[in-house]
């Protein structure tokens, strides 16, 4: 069998894997949106079975043999050098996925799934009771299993390398640590200056904002962002999310809070940013495993660029505030553009990550990254975690959690065994700002376009420069190609410093 | 391996098959309700793949070996006599399904799927143009493939036996023909007397009935019928249907016509009748292939019993008309119970099956059964079909189709290769009336209960006598058990004659 023949057969196998992944995504989307409540048990069995079928196919000896026949190996996952670039990108991605899954014994995978299921239930109860000790034994188990997982997958430097790679392929602990170190220092400086500065009023955001009007405004935003409802949907769910159910089916959900208009609006922009990425892959990779975000960090760069850099900009609301005010005339009566703009950009050190503003947000991530790398390296014991959490919170934010629920127990990730996920949120901020700087250089009239409601120029640039590539380029390759240099926190920090100086008269 | 061990393993395999069937049902439900329009191509690929996986598992040599090890064979599909009754019922159902699928060469199945796909497209165009000759070549192909299918499956008497068995397991052509013969004669007599009798006024059903109010009334009806929305949903789709997505997830859809209140109301009662059956299987068979309607005829008996025998009864509207009138005060102003009751029960020979009343409906089926058995037996050529259709329509209804679209081209079934499906609709009418007679005998206060809105007694009786069994009893066994005798058209005819005599002053 020639390497080309092997690639052709692998494409067929991959195509079916993608169809199964999409079917599974529908099962999960439905669970969060429309499924009757009593069906939850069977639904998890359906999902479990499809996942097992996907796992069996991905790790089948046939796939291993075909990868070998195509010349893909640990030393060169891109395979036979005679193959076209696109095949080599495909092989690299498939080899990585296959390799990760075959290395894990089925037994360990099942144990992790079980531990995560129990973990979430126990975590929910512990958080409700605000009692870390209730969660600690199960978390210890999850950490131990995760360390074993890292060992099976293998790593050169740090066991956490094997974990972060699941969410941010090819990233390493050392790389992230070095970027975060510079980020932390300058962010702390900025936060300090903001805390010492004037106060910002955002009381007008907390009024009665009827949910149906918020949904109407959301649809207006989606139209402005060119999110195509013949290839997607907007529904409501307890937690907003984006999911891909097909090449032409990328759906988002929103949650509206009728007492607080910010939640719904910015989460819709955020999720639409994710969705536009998934809808923009080039024709040649559509339907394959390359039709995916190349990393969670890059995915998050798309959502955060839209949500924060565009969606919280002054030109954006120059265009959209009058439309919002038409829907909420009494709630926004007398609120000027300047007041609105400052209000939605209020910065305040706080305890809860998901409520954090764009300046302090990355500090929440740095705290988690720091603690989880130490947990995985065996340098921090689970029992010492609350104390370490509180100490770091005090250092970074100048405040102390009132209790475990608003501290170490606030996030679900560890209870699900998702170690290595957190840093991707902050990487998203950095990639997003670095991409935005390149976009701004390429489109000198950007602010003018945004203020005219012409968001299409943004989508076109993102699509051409980023979306089309899907996972054919790694995050690093993409970043070099789009911005001409490696990832750096500089762009994000400059963006923040320039944006917040006038807001806070710094 | 003992027969018991074989049964245990078969239950495991079956359990996963059911999970996959339910996942597939979600893909199809979503396609009809919420899927973005551009996703249709990929969705059919997803469904095709899951169906192929289900087929491969069902026809695997392992299943064949296990069935043999359990003692299930052509001569005794119920397997080893030492097994408990429930296992024997399970083996019979699985053996039948396995046997039907293994007998069909994969090549023929693919050819049929392709021909049906093209068939539907061509049929749609032919119907739009009202031109049978455009559909004829593809229909010939479908008939030929279906005859080959019947030959592969095998039959004793008539090739149609192999086809009807797909939808009405264990039924035979001769049996259905003999029942339909008696039915036709007496229905024609009744229709003749009604045509000669007084006219019924139903003009008030055609007014502007806002759809949201119709949906509100539908939810009221569903509550009255004890359709549990924690185990189901009501959505809207182009054609109403019921689908089972899990043991605790049976959904229905409705289509409301804002100019005609009958369509929506009665289709909701109809679909809820189907859904209540699927929600009522006994705990011991839930999640297995026995948790299914035992035949389409029995399934249809449940929907039609609710829709026609209960839903179009006078006591039912004694309770519900005031509630309907509260929602539509102007539309139903001055409409008495008697006028309403007569209006919803208007009988009129017509050309279109799906618009037919409960008296003439079965004649539409008899026509189709007659023609399709002759097509399959090679006694009627496809080219002669329109003429045969029109002649029989004239005989049965005294009217002639204006064109092919309102005649031979009106139904989608043949274009999908679904030969053998039609009779189940009429069998449903007969089983429904026979069950209703038994229920009436068991609950002397039935009309009083219905008029008090106490529909729960009906559900309880149906559940206890019919639903719990699922497919553990065949349609014939169930009928004997519930009514003490074999299926007979007598109950249905008596029901109609007694009901319509006062309505039409016969």
HADDOCK unambig.tbl for C-alpha pairs under 7 A between the chains (distance, minus, plus):
assign (segid A and resid 19 and name CA) (segid B and resid 46 and name CA) 5.40 0.50 0.50
assign (segid A and resid 20 and name CA) (segid B and resid 46 and name CA) 6.96 0.50 0.50
assign (segid A and resid 23 and name CA) (segid B and resid 46 and name CA) 6.64 0.50 0.50
assign (segid A and resid 36 and name CA) (segid B and resid 229 and name CA) 6.76 0.50 0.50
assign (segid A and resid 36 and name CA) (segid B and resid 230 and name CA) 4.94 0.50 0.50
assign (segid A and resid 36 and name CA) (segid B and resid 231 and name CA) 5.25 0.50 0.50
assign (segid A and resid 36 and name CA) (segid B and resid 232 and name CA) 5.57 0.50 0.50
assign (segid A and resid 36 and name CA) (segid B and resid 233 and name CA) 6.78 0.50 0.50
assign (segid A and resid 36 and name CA) (segid B and resid 249 and name CA) 6.33 0.50 0.50
assign (segid A and resid 37 and name CA) (segid B and resid 230 and name CA) 5.33 0.50 0.50
assign (segid A and resid 37 and name CA) (segid B and resid 231 and name CA) 6.83 0.50 0.50
assign (segid A and resid 38 and name CA) (segid B and resid 230 and name CA) 5.70 0.50 0.50
assign (segid A and resid 38 and name CA) (segid B and resid 231 and name CA) 5.66 0.50 0.50
assign (segid A and resid 38 and name CA) (segid B and resid 248 and name CA) 5.91 0.50 0.50
assign (segid A and resid 39 and name CA) (segid B and resid 231 and name CA) 6.69 0.50 0.50
assign (segid A and resid 39 and name CA) (segid B and resid 246 and name CA) 6.62 0.50 0.50
assign (segid A and resid 39 and name CA) (segid B and resid 248 and name CA) 4.96 0.50 0.50
assign (segid A and resid 39 and name CA) (segid B and resid 249 and name CA) 5.67 0.50 0.50
assign (segid A and resid 42 and name CA) (segid B and resid 246 and name CA) 6.38 0.50 0.50
assign (segid A and resid 46 and name CA) (segid B and resid 19 and name CA) 5.41 0.50 0.50
assign (segid A and resid 46 and name CA) (segid B and resid 20 and name CA) 6.96 0.50 0.50
assign (segid A and resid 46 and name CA) (segid B and resid 23 and name CA) 6.64 0.50 0.50
assign (segid A and resid 229 and name CA) (segid B and resid 36 and name CA) 6.75 0.50 0.50
assign (segid A and resid 230 and name CA) (segid B and resid 36 and name CA) 4.91 0.50 0.50
assign (segid A and resid 230 and name CA) (segid B and resid 37 and name CA) 5.32 0.50 0.50
assign (segid A and resid 230 and name CA) (segid B and resid 38 and name CA) 5.70 0.50 0.50
assign (segid A and resid 231 and name CA) (segid B and resid 36 and name CA) 5.24 0.50 0.50
assign (segid A and resid 231 and name CA) (segid B and resid 37 and name CA) 6.82 0.50 0.50
assign (segid A and resid 231 and name CA) (segid B and resid 38 and name CA) 5.65 0.50 0.50
assign (segid A and resid 231 and name CA) (segid B and resid 39 and name CA) 6.68 0.50 0.50
assign (segid A and resid 232 and name CA) (segid B and resid 36 and name CA) 5.57 0.50 0.50
assign (segid A and resid 233 and name CA) (segid B and resid 36 and name CA) 6.77 0.50 0.50
assign (segid A and resid 246 and name CA) (segid B and resid 39 and name CA) 6.63 0.50 0.50
assign (segid A and resid 246 and name CA) (segid B and resid 42 and name CA) 6.39 0.50 0.50
assign (segid A and resid 248 and name CA) (segid B and resid 38 and name CA) 5.89 0.50 0.50
assign (segid A and resid 248 and name CA) (segid B and resid 39 and name CA) 4.94 0.50 0.50
assign (segid A and resid 249 and name CA) (segid B and resid 36 and name CA) 6.32 0.50 0.50
assign (segid A and resid 249 and name CA) (segid B and resid 39 and name CA) 5.66 0.50 0.50
